[in-house]
Amino acid sequence: MKRSSGHLLRFIDLGLLLLLAFLSVAELNPTLQVPLPGKPGRGQKAAVARLEFNRDWEMAITRLNPSQVLCRGKGTAELAACMNRHAPMRFLLVPYLNPPAEAATVQQVVTLLDICKRTAHLCEIEPLQP
């Protein structure tokens, strides 16, 4: 009887150890805070702007409705300053300017998403059009 309970205690200890290991590496506090929707009928449409950029960090920010060029420039500092001037807008990140041969790299998209997160701007990557 003691031999069978010894194996059972080892499995319980192993399970407890695995549970503690999981809890030590699990992120228990959520880092993404999404605002709750307001009351229906009171919603206001946020202005949307396309942020086009290429491999050389040449960028253009264009408001979509009505169509209006807000900023043109080069470099991440100038880009962040322009985004701060138009803070209440939502930005669609478009990792290419014409021609598409100068398309931006994945690291540049990640850098822009980091800038958006750091400055609390609402940014999304524009889906590819077929």
Backbone as JSON Lines, residues from 0, in Angstrom:
{"i":0,"aa":"M","n":[0.82,-1.19,0.0],"ca":[0.0,0.0,0.0],"c":[0.86,1.25,0.0]}
{"i":1,"aa":"K","n":[1.97,1.24,0.74],"ca":[2.83,2.41,0.81],"c":[3.51,2.69,-0.53]}
{"i":2,"aa":"R","n":[3.83,1.66,-1.28],"ca":[4.5,1.87,-2.55],"c":[3.58,2.6,-3.54]}
{"i":3,"aa":"S","n":[2.32,2.24,-3.61],"ca":[1.41,2.88,-4.55],"c":[1.13,4.33,-4.13]}
{"i":4,"aa":"S","n":[1.06,4.62,-2.86],"ca":[0.83,6.0,-2.44],"c":[2.09,6.85,-2.65]}
{"i":5,"aa":"G","n":[3.25,6.26,-2.61],"ca":[4.49,7.0,-2.87],"c":[4.55,7.52,-4.28]}
{"i":6,"aa":"H","n":[4.12,6.69,-5.25],"ca":[4.09,7.14,-6.64],"c":[3.05,8.24,-6.83]}
{"i":7,"aa":"L","n":[1.92,8.11,-6.16],"ca":[0.87,9.12,-6.26],"c":[1.36,10.45,-5.7]}
{"i":8,"aa":"L","n":[2.07,10.42,-4.59],"ca":[2.6,11.67,-4.02],"c":[3.64,12.31,-4.94]}
{"i":9,"aa":"R","n":[4.41,11.5,-5.64],"ca":[5.38,12.05,-6.58],"c":[4.68,12.75,-7.74]}
{"i":10,"aa":"F","n":[3.59,12.15,-8.25],"ca":[2.84,12.78,-9.32],"c":[2.17,14.08,-8.85]}
{"i":11,"aa":"I","n":[1.67,14.09,-7.63],"ca":[1.06,15.31,-7.08],"c":[2.12,16.39,-6.93]}
{"i":12,"aa":"D","n":[3.29,16.04,-6.42],"ca":[4.38,17.01,-6.29],"c":[4.82,17.54,-7.65]}
{"i":13,"aa":"L","n":[4.9,16.64,-8.62],"ca":[5.29,17.06,-9.96],"c":[4.25,18.0,-10.56]}
{"i":14,"aa":"G","n":[2.98,17.69,-10.37],"ca":[1.9,18.56,-10.86],"c":[1.93,19.92,-10.19]}
{"i":15,"aa":"L","n":[2.17,19.96,-8.89],"ca":[2.25,21.21,-8.17],"c":[3.45,22.03,-8.65]}
{"i":16,"aa":"L","n":[4.56,21.36,-8.89],"ca":[5.76,22.02,-9.38],"c":[5.52,22.63,-10.77]}
{"i":17,"aa":"L","n":[4.86,21.88,-11.64],"ca":[4.54,22.41,-12.97],"c":[3.57,23.59,-12.88]}
{"i":18,"aa":"L","n":[2.61,23.53,-11.99],"ca":[1.67,24.62,-11.81],"c":[2.39,25.88,-11.34]}
{"i":19,"aa":"L","n":[3.28,25.74,-10.38],"ca":[4.04,26.89,-9.89],"c":[4.96,27.46,-10.96]}
{"i":20,"aa":"A","n":[5.55,26.59,-11.77],"ca":[6.4,27.06,-12.86],"c":[5.57,27.84,-13.88]}
{"i":21,"aa":"F","n":[4.38,27.36,-14.2],"ca":[3.52,28.07,-15.13],"c":[3.11,29.43,-14.57]}
{"i":22,"aa":"L","n":[2.75,29.48,-13.31],"ca":[2.33,30.75,-12.7],"c":[3.47,31.75,-12.63]}
{"i":23,"aa":"S","n":[4.69,31.27,-12.51],"ca":[5.82,32.19,-12.41],"c":[6.13,32.84,-13.77]}
{"i":24,"aa":"V","n":[5.84,32.16,-14.89],"ca":[6.13,32.74,-16.2],"c":[4.89,33.33,-16.85]}
{"i":25,"aa":"A","n":[3.7,33.05,-16.35],"ca":[2.47,33.56,-16.96],"c":[2.31,35.03,-16.63]}
{"i":26,"aa":"E","n":[1.81,35.79,-17.58],"ca":[1.53,37.2,-17.36],"c":[0.09,37.3,-16.86]}
{"i":27,"aa":"L","n":[-0.07,37.6,-15.61],"ca":[-1.4,37.6,-15.02],"c":[-2.09,38.95,-15.12]}
{"i":28,"aa":"N","n":[-1.32,40.02,-15.31],"ca":[-1.91,41.35,-15.46],"c":[-2.0,41.68,-16.94]}
{"i":29,"aa":"P","n":[-3.18,41.94,-17.46],"ca":[-3.28,42.28,-18.88],"c":[-2.64,43.63,-19.16]}
{"i":30,"aa":"T","n":[-1.92,43.72,-20.28],"ca":[-1.25,44.98,-20.62],"c":[-2.04,45.78,-21.65]}
{"i":31,"aa":"L","n":[-2.97,45.15,-22.33],"ca":[-3.76,45.86,-23.33],"c":[-5.05,46.35,-22.69]}
{"i":32,"aa":"Q","n":[-5.23,47.65,-22.68],"ca":[-6.43,48.24,-22.11],"c":[-7.26,48.81,-23.26]}
{"i":33,"aa":"V","n":[-8.42,48.21,-23.49],"ca":[-9.3,48.64,-24.57],"c":[-10.45,49.43,-23.96]}
{"i":34,"aa":"P","n":[-10.71,50.64,-24.47],"ca":[-11.82,51.42,-23.9],"c":[-13.16,50.75,-24.21]}
{"i":35,"aa":"L","n":[-14.05,50.82,-23.26],"ca":[-15.37,50.24,-23.45],"c":[-16.19,51.12,-24.39]}
{"i":36,"aa":"P","n":[-17.06,50.51,-25.17],"ca":[-17.87,51.32,-26.09],"c":[-18.84,52.2,-25.32]}
{"i":37,"aa":"G","n":[-19.14,53.36,-25.88],"ca":[-20.08,54.28,-25.25],"c":[-21.52,53.84,-25.51]}
{"i":38,"aa":"K","n":[-22.43,54.69,-25.11],"ca":[-23.84,54.4,-25.33],"c":[-24.14,54.45,-26.81]}
{"i":39,"aa":"P","n":[-25.06,53.58,-27.3],"ca":[-25.41,53.6,-28.72],"c":[-26.04,54.94,-29.1]}
{"i":40,"aa":"G","n":[-25.72,55.4,-30.3],"ca":[-26.29,56.65,-30.77],"c":[-25.46,57.87,-30.41]}
{"i":41,"aa":"R","n":[-24.55,57.74,-29.45],"ca":[-23.73,58.87,-29.04],"c":[-22.31,58.76,-29.57]}
{"i":42,"aa":"G","n":[-22.05,57.7,-30.33],"ca":[-20.69,57.48,-30.82],"c":[-20.27,58.53,-31.83]}
{"i":43,"aa":"Q","n":[-19.04,58.96,-31.72],"ca":[-18.53,59.91,-32.69],"c":[-17.51,59.19,-33.54]}
{"i":44,"aa":"K","n":[-17.5,59.52,-34.81],"ca":[-16.55,58.88,-35.71],"c":[-15.2,59.53,-35.56]}
{"i":45,"aa":"A","n":[-14.19,58.71,-35.38],"ca":[-12.83,59.23,-35.29],"c":[-12.3,59.48,-36.69]}
{"i":46,"aa":"A","n":[-11.54,60.53,-36.83],"ca":[-10.92,60.82,-38.11],"c":[-9.83,59.79,-38.36]}
{"i":47,"aa":"V","n":[-9.69,59.4,-39.62],"ca":[-8.71,58.38,-39.99],"c":[-7.72,58.99,-40.97]}
{"i":48,"aa":"A","n":[-6.45,58.64,-40.77],"ca":[-5.4,59.12,-41.66],"c":[-4.52,57.94,-42.07]}
{"i":49,"aa":"R","n":[-4.08,57.97,-43.33],"ca":[-3.13,56.95,-43.84],"c":[-1.73,57.47,-43.63]}
{"i":50,"aa":"L","n":[-0.9,56.66,-43.03],"ca":[0.49,57.01,-42.81],"c":[1.32,56.11,-43.72]}
{"i":51,"aa":"E","n":[1.75,56.65,-44.84],"ca":[2.54,55.88,-45.8],"c":[4.02,56.18,-45.55]}
{"i":52,"aa":"F","n":[4.84,55.14,-45.59],"ca":[6.27,55.32,-45.39],"c":[7.01,54.26,-46.18]}
{"i":53,"aa":"N","n":[8.29,54.51,-46.45],"ca":[9.08,53.55,-47.21],"c":[10.37,53.21,-46.46]}
{"i":54,"aa":"R","n":[11.23,52.49,-47.13],"ca":[12.47,51.99,-46.54],"c":[13.38,53.12,-46.05]}
{"i":55,"aa":"D","n":[13.3,54.3,-46.67],"ca":[14.15,55.43,-46.31],"c":[13.49,56.36,-45.29]}
{"i":56,"aa":"W","n":[12.38,55.94,-44.7],"ca":[11.61,56.7,-43.72],"c":[11.03,57.98,-44.31]}
{"i":57,"aa":"E","n":[10.84,58.01,-45.62],"ca":[10.08,59.1,-46.21],"c":[8.61,58.82,-45.93]}
{"i":58,"aa":"M","n":[7.88,59.81,-45.44],"ca":[6.51,59.53,-45.05],"c":[5.57,60.62,-45.51]}
{"i":59,"aa":"A","n":[4.3,60.23,-45.6],"ca":[3.22,61.16,-45.91],"c":[2.01,60.73,-45.1]}
{"i":60,"aa":"I","n":[1.4,61.68,-44.42],"ca":[0.18,61.41,-43.67],"c":[-0.96,62.13,-44.37]}
{"i":61,"aa":"T","n":[-1.97,61.35,-44.78],"ca":[-3.09,61.88,-45.54],"c":[-4.39,61.56,-44.81]}
{"i":62,"aa":"R","n":[-5.17,62.58,-44.54],"ca":[-6.5,62.38,-43.94],"c":[-7.4,61.76,-44.99]}
{"i":63,"aa":"L","n":[-8.25,60.8,-44.59],"ca":[-9.05,60.07,-45.57],"c":[-10.35,60.76,-45.95]}
{"i":64,"aa":"N","n":[-11.11,61.24,-45.0],"ca":[-12.42,61.77,-45.34],"c":[-12.61,63.12,-44.67]}
{"i":65,"aa":"P","n":[-12.43,64.22,-45.28],"ca":[-12.09,64.51,-46.66],"c":[-10.6,64.32,-46.91]}
{"i":66,"aa":"S","n":[-10.26,64.04,-48.14],"ca":[-8.87,63.77,-48.49],"c":[-8.04,65.05,-48.39]}
{"i":67,"aa":"Q","n":[-7.0,64.98,-47.53],"ca":[-6.17,66.16,-47.29],"c":[-4.81,65.69,-46.8]}
{"i":68,"aa":"V","n":[-3.74,66.18,-47.41],"ca":[-2.39,65.84,-46.97],"c":[-2.08,66.66,-45.72]}
{"i":69,"aa":"L","n":[-1.77,65.97,-44.62],"ca":[-1.49,66.64,-43.36],"c":[0.0,66.92,-43.18]}
{"i":70,"aa":"C","n":[0.85,65.95,-43.51],"ca":[2.29,66.1,-43.29],"c":[3.06,65.32,-44.34]}
{"i":71,"aa":"R","n":[4.24,65.8,-44.63],"ca":[5.23,65.08,-45.42],"c":[6.55,65.29,-44.71]}
{"i":72,"aa":"G","n":[7.41,64.28,-44.76],"ca":[8.7,64.45,-44.13],"c":[9.55,63.21,-44.22]}
{"i":73,"aa":"K","n":[10.62,63.22,-43.44],"ca":[11.54,62.1,-43.44],"c":[12.09,61.92,-42.03]}
{"i":74,"aa":"G","n":[12.09,60.69,-41.54],"ca":[12.66,60.38,-40.23],"c":[11.6,60.14,-39.18]}
{"i":75,"aa":"T","n":[11.97,59.38,-38.17],"ca":[11.02,59.0,-37.13],"c":[10.68,60.17,-36.21]}
{"i":76,"aa":"A","n":[11.62,61.07,-35.97],"ca":[11.33,62.22,-35.1],"c":[10.27,63.13,-35.73]}
{"i":77,"aa":"E","n":[10.42,63.4,-37.02],"ca":[9.45,64.23,-37.73],"c":[8.09,63.52,-37.8]}
{"i":78,"aa":"L","n":[8.13,62.21,-37.97],"ca":[6.91,61.41,-38.02],"c":[6.16,61.47,-36.69]}
{"i":79,"aa":"A","n":[6.88,61.28,-35.58],"ca":[6.24,61.33,-34.26],"c":[5.69,62.72,-33.97]}
{"i":80,"aa":"A","n":[6.41,63.77,-34.38],"ca":[5.91,65.14,-34.16],"c":[4.63,65.39,-34.93]}
{"i":81,"aa":"C","n":[4.56,64.9,-36.15],"ca":[3.35,65.07,-36.95],"c":[2.18,64.28,-36.35]}
{"i":82,"aa":"M","n":[2.46,63.08,-35.88],"ca":[1.41,62.28,-35.25],"c":[0.9,62.97,-33.99]}
{"i":83,"aa":"N","n":[1.78,63.6,-33.23],"ca":[1.36,64.31,-32.02],"c":[0.51,65.53,-32.34]}
{"i":84,"aa":"R","n":[0.78,66.18,-33.46],"ca":[-0.06,67.34,-33.85],"c":[-1.48,66.9,-34.2]}
{"i":85,"aa":"H","n":[-1.63,65.67,-34.66],"ca":[-2.94,65.15,-35.06],"c":[-3.32,63.97,-34.17]}
{"i":86,"aa":"A","n":[-3.19,64.15,-32.87],"ca":[-3.33,63.06,-31.9],"c":[-4.69,62.35,-31.89]}
{"i":87,"aa":"P","n":[-5.83,63.03,-32.03],"ca":[-7.1,62.3,-31.9],"c":[-7.42,61.38,-33.08]}
{"i":88,"aa":"M","n":[-6.58,61.37,-34.09],"ca":[-6.85,60.55,-35.28],"c":[-6.43,59.11,-35.07]}
{"i":89,"aa":"R","n":[-7.04,58.24,-35.86],"ca":[-6.59,56.85,-35.98],"c":[-5.69,56.78,-37.19]}
{"i":90,"aa":"F","n":[-4.59,56.06,-37.08],"ca":[-3.62,55.99,-38.16],"c":[-3.59,54.6,-38.77]}
{"i":91,"aa":"L","n":[-3.67,54.55,-40.11],"ca":[-3.49,53.31,-40.86],"c":[-2.06,53.3,-41.37]}
{"i":92,"aa":"L","n":[-1.26,52.36,-40.91],"ca":[0.13,52.28,-41.32],"c":[0.22,51.55,-42.65]}
{"i":93,"aa":"V","n":[0.8,52.2,-43.64],"ca":[0.94,51.64,-44.98],"c":[2.44,51.61,-45.29]}
{"i":94,"aa":"P","n":[3.06,50.43,-45.22],"ca":[4.53,50.35,-45.33],"c":[5.07,50.43,-46.76]}
{"i":95,"aa":"Y","n":[4.57,51.36,-47.55],"ca":[5.13,51.57,-48.88],"c":[4.67,52.92,-49.4]}
{"i":96,"aa":"L","n":[5.51,53.54,-50.15],"ca":[5.16,54.71,-50.96],"c":[5.38,54.29,-52.4]}
{"i":97,"aa":"N","n":[4.87,55.02,-53.33],"ca":[5.08,54.65,-54.73],"c":[6.53,54.91,-55.09]}
{"i":98,"aa":"P","n":[7.21,54.08,-55.78],"ca":[6.85,52.75,-56.25],"c":[7.02,51.72,-55.14]}
{"i":99,"aa":"P","n":[6.32,50.6,-55.22],"ca":[6.37,49.59,-54.17],"c":[7.72,48.9,-54.03]}
{"i":100,"aa":"A","n":[8.66,49.15,-54.94],"ca":[9.98,48.51,-54.83],"c":[10.72,49.0,-53.59]}
{"i":101,"aa":"E","n":[10.33,50.16,-53.05],"ca":[10.98,50.7,-51.87],"c":[10.19,50.36,-50.61]}
{"i":102,"aa":"A","n":[9.49,49.26,-50.61],"ca":[8.63,48.91,-49.48],"c":[9.42,48.85,-48.18]}
{"i":103,"aa":"A","n":[8.79,49.24,-47.11],"ca":[9.43,49.27,-45.8],"c":[9.66,47.85,-45.28]}
{"i":104,"aa":"T","n":[10.55,47.75,-44.34],"ca":[10.87,46.45,-43.74],"c":[9.93,46.16,-42.58]}
{"i":105,"aa":"V","n":[9.93,44.93,-42.15],"ca":[9.1,44.53,-41.01],"c":[9.56,45.25,-39.75]}
{"i":106,"aa":"Q","n":[10.87,45.43,-39.6],"ca":[11.4,46.12,-38.42],"c":[10.91,47.56,-38.37]}
{"i":107,"aa":"Q","n":[10.76,48.21,-39.52],"ca":[10.24,49.57,-39.53],"c":[8.78,49.6,-39.09]}
{"i":108,"aa":"V","n":[8.0,48.62,-39.49],"ca":[6.6,48.55,-39.05],"c":[6.55,48.36,-37.53]}
{"i":109,"aa":"V","n":[7.41,47.5,-37.0],"ca":[7.45,47.27,-35.55],"c":[7.87,48.55,-34.83]}
{"i":110,"aa":"T","n":[8.84,49.27,-35.39],"ca":[9.27,50.54,-34.79],"c":[8.12,51.54,-34.74]}
{"i":111,"aa":"L","n":[7.34,51.62,-35.82],"ca":[6.19,52.52,-35.82],"c":[5.13,52.1,-34.82]}
{"i":112,"aa":"L","n":[4.89,50.81,-34.71],"ca":[3.92,50.34,-33.71],"c":[4.4,50.66,-32.3]}
{"i":113,"aa":"D","n":[5.71,50.6,-32.06],"ca":[6.26,50.98,-30.76],"c":[6.05,52.47,-30.5]}
{"i":114,"aa":"I","n":[6.25,53.3,-31.54],"ca":[6.01,54.74,-31.38],"c":[4.55,54.99,-31.06]}
{"i":115,"aa":"C","n":[3.65,54.28,-31.74],"ca":[2.22,54.43,-31.47],"c":[1.88,54.05,-30.03]}
{"i":116,"aa":"K","n":[2.45,52.96,-29.58],"ca":[2.17,52.5,-28.22],"c":[2.72,53.48,-27.19]}
{"i":117,"aa":"R","n":[3.94,53.97,-27.43],"ca":[4.59,54.88,-26.49],"c":[3.85,56.21,-26.4]}
{"i":118,"aa":"T","n":[3.29,56.68,-27.5],"ca":[2.6,57.97,-27.52],"c":[1.08,57.83,-27.41]}
{"i":119,"aa":"A","n":[0.59,56.62,-27.23],"ca":[-0.84,56.32,-27.03],"c":[-1.7,56.71,-28.23]}
{"i":120,"aa":"H","n":[-1.18,56.54,-29.44],"ca":[-1.97,56.75,-30.65],"c":[-2.62,55.44,-31.06]}
{"i":121,"aa":"L","n":[-3.77,55.54,-31.71],"ca":[-4.45,54.36,-32.22],"c":[-3.93,54.08,-33.62]}
{"i":122,"aa":"C","n":[-3.2,52.97,-33.77],"ca":[-2.58,52.63,-35.06],"c":[-2.96,51.22,-35.46]}
{"i":123,"aa":"E","n":[-3.16,51.02,-36.75],"ca":[-3.43,49.71,-37.32],"c":[-2.65,49.6,-38.61]}
{"i":124,"aa":"I","n":[-2.34,48.38,-39.0],"ca":[-1.65,48.14,-40.26],"c":[-2.73,47.93,-41.32]}
{"i":125,"aa":"E","n":[-2.64,48.67,-42.41],"ca":[-3.63,48.54,-43.47],"c":[-3.49,47.19,-44.15]}
{"i":126,"aa":"P","n":[-4.58,46.46,-44.33],"ca":[-4.5,45.16,-45.0],"c":[-4.13,45.33,-46.48]}
{"i":127,"aa":"L","n":[-3.48,44.32,-47.01],"ca":[-3.1,44.34,-48.42],"c":[-4.33,44.22,-49.29]}
{"i":128,"aa":"Q","n":[-4.37,44.97,-50.38],"ca":[-5.47,44.9,-51.33],"c":[-5.11,43.91,-52.43]}
{"i":129,"aa":"P","n":[-6.01,43.0,-52.79],"ca":[-5.69,42.04,-53.87],"c":[-5.67,42.7,-55.22]}
